[in-house]
Amino acid sequence: MYAIRAIVAAALLLPSAFAAAVPSVEYCQNPRVVSTEYIGRDKNVLVQHTACDTVAAPQVAHAIEARQSNNVCGTPFNTFCFTPSGGGPDPNDCHVITDALLYDSQNVGALFTLDPAQNTSVITMTYQSCESFMVNQDSVALTYCRTDWASILDNLAFNCQATQNAHGGLSVATNQEWFIQVQHS
């Protein structure tokens, strides 16, 4: 009888232990890929723009008008690694995405926009084992720098690995407007 109670108690605690270890961010309701392209010098990084019915938005007050774009290049953020270790992307695959971002920054333009009104709340980049995505959690368009994303991507890819007891991670703007995540594809 005590063994059954112990098994039931352990089973009830198990989901909460996994919930704490694996972030569950319900950031995009009813995701739909609205465009797909390949970027970089070798056109080997898959980019997908995703529309969401709604995005989990923080309670952020803005003085900016909805028709304006909010340039968030260089804004402060906090970085978190996903624990425990195992199953993370190869940081060298992630660096290919970094190179593609830097190449496009020089050859396409330094800035890009995530605009809910244009059905682009999420941009995902994938190369082999690495997937990185940026999510606009705000209701207005956000303009961001490709070089900033590249820097965050390399930092997460190389510093949130098994040697740090991690398997990817994310950087979140301190005001919760956006986040960039790195994980296994």
Secondary structure, DSSP 4 states (H G I P E B T S, - for coil): -HHHHHHHHHHHHHHHHHHHHS-----EES-EEEEEEEETTTT-EEEEEEE-SEE--------S-TTSEEE-TT--EEEEE-SSSSSPPPHHHHHHHHHHHHHHHHHT-SEEEEBGGGTBSEEEEEETTEEEEEEE-SSSEEEEEHHHHHHHHHHHHHHSSGGGT-S-EEEEETTSSEEEEEEE-
